[in-house]
């Protein structure tokens, strides 16, 4: 049976490594209610890869072009 990689669970360290950030950054996001959706299993925080990918896609912003550049 093939495991869907988007259903893989990531630790907070895995997420930090994926984004190239200190591990404290996702912890701060969680305390502020920002960042990707996560689940708690006892004291353990886990991020579903599909939720992380969705959140990453939402982070892209459309840059405003100066009307003089058009």
C-alpha angles and dihedrals in degrees: 000000000000115000112224103237091211089065092057115120119232128202121227087257090052090052093048091049092048091054097037092240135129112269090242091066097070088044090055091047090053092051090050094045093244130111127055123334114267142184130222121221102187104304093341122101118207132182121209109229092227090056091048091051091049090049091048090053090052090056093069111101129196109241115229113238120218109246088230089063093059 
